Amino acid sequence: MAPTVPTEWPAAITAGLTTKLLRSFSDYPPSEGWTLTVYLAGTSTLTVAATVSGTAYSVVLSSTATAPLLPGIYSVQELMAKGGETYLAGEARVEVEPNITTATAGSMQSWYEKTLAVLQASISGSVTADIQAYTIGTRTVSKIPLKEKMALMSWCESKIAASKRPGSFGAEVQVQFTGTTPPNTSWGRS
C-alpha cells in the first residue's frame, strides 16, 4: 500500500529519503497557468519544481535530491509564477534529519550524548588524579571541579532521557495510596 501523501509540510524530513506533498492554493489554481517552485534553504539548499496533479500541485523531493542536504532547520518558500509575476504562496520551517546510510561513527549522537561520554571519561580519569589546579612558572592550569562535572553529567542525562520520551514532563512516578480517607474530603471545592 502506498503511503498517504500529506497536504502540509511535515515538521521534519530525512536526507536521502523521498518526501511527497500535494499542495493546493485557492488563489493560484493550476487551471489558470500558475507554476509552483519550492525552495529549501538552510545549511544547504534545494529547489524543486512541482507538477500539476488535478487541482493541486505535486511536490516530490526525491531521495537523490534530499541525499546531499545537511542536517538542520530549513526555511521553505513556495513561489507561484505566471506571465512574469511571482508571488509567495506559502512558507514553512522544516528540520532535515541526517541520512543514516551515510552516517559515520558517532555522527547520529546528540550533543548531550557526546558530552556525557566526555564527562564520564573525564570523571573516570580524575578519580586517580586529584589535582584540580597547578602552576609551573607563570602558567596556571585549572580543571573543572568534580562536583561541577557531576552536575553537568546529571544535566546531560536528563536531556537524553527527555529526548527518549518527547511530550512527557519529568520522570514517571508510580504512587499507591493506602489507609483511610482523610477527614476533609471537600478539597478543591468552594
Backbone torsions as a table, in degrees:
resi	resn	phi	psi	omega
1	MET	NA	132.4	179.1
2	ALA	-73.5	145.1	179.3
3	PRO	-67.5	152.6	176.2
4	THR	-68.4	133.6	-179.9
5	VAL	-88.7	119.0	-178.4
6	PRO	-71.8	161.2	178.3
7	THR	-107.5	-4.7	177.9
8	GLU	-124.1	156.0	178.6
9	TRP	-67.7	134.8	177.3
10	PRO	-74.5	164.7	177.5
11	ALA	-67.9	-30.3	-177.6
12	ALA	-146.2	149.7	170.6
13	ILE	-128.8	163.8	-178.9
14	THR	-115.0	129.5	176.8
15	ALA	-59.1	135.9	179.1
16	GLY	89.5	-2.7	176.9
17	LEU	-116.3	153.7	179.3
18	THR	-80.7	138.2	174.6
19	THR	-125.6	128.9	178.6
20	LYS	-122.4	143.4	175.6
21	LEU	-141.0	151.8	169.9
22	LEU	-114.7	112.2	-176.0
23	ARG	-108.5	137.3	178.3
24	SER	-127.0	139.5	178.5
25	PHE	-136.8	111.9	-176.3
26	SER	-61.9	-29.8	179.6
27	ASP	-79.2	-14.2	-175.5
28	TYR	-133.6	65.9	-178.4
29	PRO	-72.8	142.9	178.8
30	PRO	-58.0	-29.9	-177.9
31	SER	-63.2	-19.3	178.8
32	GLU	-95.1	6.4	175.3
33	GLY	91.9	10.6	178.6
34	TRP	-72.4	147.2	173.4
35	THR	-122.2	143.9	-178.4
36	LEU	-110.7	129.5	172.1
37	THR	-123.5	133.3	-178.1
38	VAL	-108.7	132.4	179.2
39	TYR	-119.3	129.3	172.6
40	LEU	-113.5	130.7	178.8
41	ALA	-137.7	127.4	178.7
42	GLY	-160.4	-127.3	176.9
43	THR	-71.1	-14.4	169.2
44	SER	-145.8	-177.4	-176.8
45	THR	-132.8	160.5	177.4
46	LEU	-152.9	137.4	176.6
47	THR	-125.1	129.9	-178.1
48	VAL	-133.5	130.1	174.1
49	ALA	-90.2	128.5	179.3
50	ALA	-81.7	158.9	174.5
51	THR	-112.3	159.3	179.9
52	VAL	-81.7	136.0	177.8
53	SER	-135.3	86.9	-177.0
54	GLY	70.0	-118.4	178.8
55	THR	-99.3	9.8	-177.7
56	ALA	-123.9	177.4	177.0
57	TYR	-114.5	130.1	178.4
58	SER	-93.9	117.3	178.3
59	VAL	-105.8	120.9	179.6
60	VAL	-123.2	114.7	172.5
61	LEU	-97.8	99.1	-174.1
62	SER	-68.4	161.2	178.8
63	SER	-62.4	-34.3	177.8
64	THR	-66.9	-39.3	-179.4
65	ALA	-71.5	-36.5	-177.5
66	THR	-85.0	-18.9	-176.4
67	ALA	-53.8	-43.5	-178.5
68	PRO	-80.4	-3.2	-179.0
69	LEU	-65.9	131.3	177.7
70	LEU	-83.3	147.7	180.0
71	PRO	-60.4	147.4	177.2
72	GLY	148.6	-175.9	179.4
73	ILE	-92.7	131.4	-177.9
74	TYR	-119.0	144.6	169.9
75	SER	-89.9	138.4	177.4
76	VAL	-117.5	131.4	173.1
77	GLN	-128.0	135.5	178.3
78	GLU	-109.7	113.2	-177.0
79	LEU	-108.3	131.5	177.9
80	MET	-101.1	137.3	180.0
81	ALA	-134.0	144.4	175.1
82	LYS	-165.0	128.5	173.6
83	GLY	52.1	44.0	177.8
84	GLY	82.5	-0.8	177.0
85	GLU	-105.8	141.5	178.1
86	THR	-133.9	133.7	-179.2
87	TYR	-133.0	149.2	174.4
88	LEU	-82.1	116.3	-177.6
89	ALA	-97.5	-29.0	-178.2
90	GLY	-162.9	155.8	177.5
91	GLU	-138.3	153.3	177.1
92	ALA	-157.0	167.7	171.8
93	ARG	-121.6	130.6	-177.2
94	VAL	-132.7	135.8	174.0
95	GLU	-91.2	129.4	174.5
96	VAL	-96.5	119.4	179.9
97	GLU	-91.4	152.8	-174.5
98	PRO	-65.4	155.3	179.0
99	ASN	-85.5	110.9	-175.7
100	ILE	-67.1	-24.2	-179.1
101	THR	-71.2	-19.5	178.3
102	THR	-112.6	11.9	-177.5
103	ALA	-68.5	147.5	173.2
104	THR	-108.7	167.6	-178.7
105	ALA	-55.2	124.5	177.3
106	GLY	85.6	-11.6	-175.5
107	SER	-72.1	-17.9	179.3
108	MET	-94.8	1.1	178.6
109	GLN	-81.7	145.3	176.1
110	SER	-74.4	165.2	176.5
111	TRP	-58.1	-38.9	-179.2
112	TYR	-64.2	-41.2	179.2
113	GLU	-65.5	-42.1	178.7
114	LYS	-65.6	-43.5	-179.0
115	THR	-66.6	-38.9	178.2
116	LEU	-59.6	-43.7	179.9
117	ALA	-62.8	-40.7	178.8
118	VAL	-65.2	-44.0	179.2
119	LEU	-63.1	-42.7	179.3
120	GLN	-61.8	-43.2	178.3
121	ALA	-65.0	-40.1	179.6
122	SER	-64.8	-42.9	179.3
123	ILE	-65.6	-41.0	178.0
124	SER	-61.1	-40.4	179.2
125	GLY	-73.5	-30.0	-176.5
126	SER	-81.7	-12.8	179.4
127	VAL	-65.1	-36.5	179.6
128	THR	-90.8	-19.9	179.0
129	ALA	-110.4	91.2	-172.8
130	ASP	-78.0	-7.3	-176.9
131	ILE	-71.6	124.3	179.5
132	GLN	-100.4	-19.6	178.2
133	ALA	-155.5	145.4	174.8
134	TYR	-152.4	159.2	-178.6
135	THR	-128.7	134.4	173.6
136	ILE	-127.1	111.6	-177.0
137	GLY	65.1	-121.3	-179.7
138	THR	-99.3	2.7	-178.8
139	ARG	-101.9	133.6	179.0
140	THR	-120.8	136.0	177.1
141	VAL	-119.4	126.1	176.5
142	SER	-120.8	139.5	178.6
143	LYS	-106.8	158.0	177.3
144	ILE	-67.4	128.1	179.5
145	PRO	-59.0	147.4	-178.4
146	LEU	-55.4	-39.9	-179.4
147	LYS	-59.9	-41.4	178.9
148	GLU	-69.1	-38.2	176.8
149	LYS	-61.9	-41.9	179.9
150	MET	-64.0	-40.4	178.7
151	ALA	-64.8	-43.4	177.3
152	LEU	-62.7	-41.8	179.2
153	MET	-61.4	-43.3	178.6
154	SER	-62.3	-42.1	179.0
155	TRP	-62.7	-45.2	178.3
156	CYS	-62.0	-42.9	179.0
157	GLU	-61.2	-39.2	179.8
158	SER	-68.6	-37.7	177.8
159	LYS	-66.0	-39.8	178.9
160	ILE	-65.8	-44.8	179.1
161	ALA	-61.7	-41.9	179.9
162	ALA	-64.6	-35.3	-179.9
163	SER	-69.6	-20.9	179.7
164	LYS	-83.2	-13.8	177.2
165	ARG	-137.8	70.8	-178.6
166	PRO	-62.1	145.2	178.0
167	GLY	88.2	-10.2	178.6
168	SER	-99.7	164.2	-176.7
169	PHE	-122.0	115.0	176.8
170	GLY	71.4	-176.3	-179.5
171	ALA	-82.9	149.8	178.6
172	GLU	-73.1	132.4	178.9
173	VAL	-125.6	126.7	178.1
174	GLN	-96.0	133.4	-177.2
175	VAL	-124.5	139.9	176.0
176	GLN	-128.2	127.0	179.8
177	PHE	-99.1	133.0	177.4
178	THR	-132.8	167.7	176.9
179	GLY	97.3	-164.6	-175.4
180	THR	-91.1	167.2	176.6
181	THR	-71.3	135.9	179.6
182	PRO	-63.3	152.5	-176.6
183	PRO	-62.3	-34.4	-179.8
184	ASN	-97.7	100.9	-178.0
185	THR	-98.5	12.5	-178.9
186	SER	-104.5	29.7	179.8
187	TRP	-59.2	136.3	176.1
188	GLY	76.9	0.6	178.6
189	ARG	-99.6	146.6	177.3
190	SER	-121.1	NA	NA
